[in-house]
Amino acid sequence: MLKECSSSILAALLICGCSVQNEKPTPKLQHALLIEPQGELIAQGIARLMRSEKIAVANDVFMKRSLMVVDNVTKTDGLGNPIMGKQLNMPDRFELLIKNNLCFVRHLDSKATEPLPDVQCKVNDI
């Protein structure tokens, strides 16, 4: 009798424990906008993300939209020579995201994501 009761109590505790853990949903990445112009930091983050030279971006990038399109990003090898077939690619698209007050930039095609710890952004409510 004691063994059956112990098993029932243990099962009840396990079920309750699992349901308590699921009460708080995991925060997800949300589209974001910059709080103030930070084009230089965005350009550095994209360069890290794409493992490329820093690109020029407008100072007001991600101020009105969470999406940015970069046309003709030239891919080069370690010696700086263009990689064959990489100059006629579709434009690269990036989005600014936020999760737990930390901003991220994501390459839409590859889904590669780079944290931007020095960038200040807010959720895009639009």
Order of alpha helices (4+ residues) and beta strands (2+ residues): alpha-beta-alpha-beta-beta-beta-beta-beta
